[in-house]
Amino acid sequence: MNDILATKTSRTPAKRVNIVRIQMVKEASLLYPTRRVRMASDVVELFREFLQETDREQFFLLCLNTKNEPTAIHAVSIGSLDSSIAHPREVFKAAILANSASVIVAHNHPSGDPTPSNPDIEVTKKLQEAGELLGITLLDHIIVGSEGAYYSLKERGDM
């Protein structure tokens, strides 16, 4: 109580604290005919319309339930010609709101070559560690190139 009175009488103005509510907003939806994600090629087909023919890197998150059924797709970031920001905080924010059991991340390489860079491998490791802490499994990180080419870090043993 003395702290409250001291604040009222001091010359420092009071700090306004916002009262907030967190809400996930559905922007659109799409039909996923195979219902379940079984392999990387399923994810590539799902993301192809988002990641092909773009002039800069884009990083997406696919949220999955306990049956590996997609529940949400989130555009995490749109980057530059050769990089996109994929901090665990931004990746897992949507996963938590979507009550995800697991996630798959995917991004494109506008050059067309889906070979992962060192930063791609490093961010994958950070996302795995963050997911373990949160109880949300990172199942794969897929890099989409041109003409159907892709690189699954899970399938290639890089994670």
Secondary structure, 3 states (H helix, E strand, C coil): CHHHHHHHHCCCCCCCCCCCCCCCCCCCCCCCCCCCCCCHHHHHHHHHHHHCCCCCCEEEEEEECCCCCEEEEEEEEECCCCCCCCCHHHHHHHHHHCCCCEEEEEEECCCCCCCCCHHHHHHHHHHHHHHHHHCCEEEEEEEECCCCCEEECCCCCCC
